[in-house]
Amino acid sequence: MCYILSVLLRGDSYGTELIGQLEREFPIYRLSDTVLYSALKFLEDEAVITGYWKKVEGRGRPRRMYQILPEWRHQAQDLAHLWHGYIAQGKGVSRHQHQDLETGHSG
């Protein structure tokens, strides 16, 4: 869930994009559809995120987009920080790279 929130803090996204982004940014980690959609359902049921349908450019059918509800942004940032700390330890990244992970920048 910390990973999902860290991505949604950067902007709205949909399920398969969340999985694809994890595979691109952190290829050593895997997230199954079942685990992802269970986490999204839990977050939506708990009113942390909300979902809406949107036609995505270059995709056939509308996608279920997710976004963090405004009242949860601060808590989501705290949880995303846990994810960034976890991957920073696992990857042995520098403090500067760790800050880049938190802001969504690379370089």
Secondary structure, DSSP 4 states (H G I P E B T S, - for coil): -HHHHHHHTTS-EEHHHHHHHHHHH-TT----HHHHHHHHHHHHHTTSEEEEEEPPTT-SS-EEEEEE-GGGHHHHHHHHHHHHHHHHHHHT--HHHHHHHHHT---
